[in-house]
Structures are given as C-alpha cells and as structure tokens.
Amino acid sequence: MTNRTQWEYKTLEFDSKGFSGGLVDLTKLDESFNSAGRDGWELVNVFATTQAYGSSRKVVAVFKRPR
C-alpha cells in the first residue's frame, strides 16, 4: 500500500483598489505570502475575481501544506 500525502489548504483574499479595481498592495501581498511560507504553506495558485470590463475586484491566493 502506498503512503499518500494528505493536504490541508489555506486561502487568502486581497482587495483591489482604484477607480475600477486592479491595484493590489504588493507590500501587504509579500508580507502575507512570506508569513504563510514561514508557517510551511506552499503557494499553489493566485487568481483574480473580476467585475466589469475585466478589472479585478479581489485577488485570491491558495496555499497547501502536508497535513
């Protein structure tokens, strides 16, 4: 029988600022990513939720680590 790794997941959400969205506080993003990394979380994916005309409303980051 193989030993299968079990994962746990963490999701962080960041607001986009500006008139039509799309501006993210990169300092806050870096601090959050580095903090998660120190706690053993690995970034899996980042995606934006859109509103009108392709502008971003929120940026969502998904992390995983072995359980």
C-alpha positions in Angstrom: 0.0 0.0 0.0 1.4 3.4 -0.9 1.7 6.2 1.6 -0.5 9.0 0.2 0.2 12.6 1.3 -2.8 14.3 2.7 -3.0 18.0 2.2 -4.6 20.9 4.0 -5.4 24.2 2.2 -5.4 27.9 3.1 -7.0 30.7 1.1 -6.0 34.4 1.4 -8.1 37.2 -0.2 -6.8 40.7 -1.1 -8.9 43.6 -2.1 -8.1 45.5 -5.3 -8.2 49.3 -5.1 -8.6 52.1 -7.5 -11.4 53.5 -9.5 -12.1 50.3 -11.4 -10.0 47.9 -9.3 -6.9 46.2 -10.3 -4.4 47.8 -7.9 -3.1 45.5 -5.2 -0.9 46.5 -2.2 2.2 44.5 -3.1 3.8 45.1 0.2 0.8 43.5 2.0 0.8 40.7 -0.6 4.6 40.0 0.0 4.2 40.1 3.8 1.3 37.7 3.7 3.0 35.3 1.3 6.2 35.3 3.3 4.3 34.8 6.6 2.5 31.8 5.1 5.8 30.4 3.7 7.4 30.6 7.2 4.4 28.5 8.5 5.1 25.8 5.9 2.4 26.8 3.3 3.3 26.5 -0.4 1.6 28.8 -2.9 -0.5 26.8 -5.3 -2.3 29.4 -7.4 -3.3 33.0 -7.5 -6.4 34.3 -9.4 -8.4 37.4 -9.6 -12.2 37.7 -9.3 -13.4 40.1 -12.0 -16.1 42.7 -12.1 -17.0 44.8 -15.1 -14.7 45.1 -18.2 -12.0 42.8 -16.9 -11.0 44.8 -13.8 -10.1 42.8 -10.7 -12.3 43.1 -7.6 -10.3 40.7 -5.4 -7.1 38.6 -5.7 -7.3 35.2 -4.1 -4.2 33.1 -3.2 -4.4 29.3 -2.5 -1.8 27.6 -0.4 -1.3 24.0 0.6 0.9 22.0 3.1 1.1 18.4 4.1 -1.4 17.6 6.9 
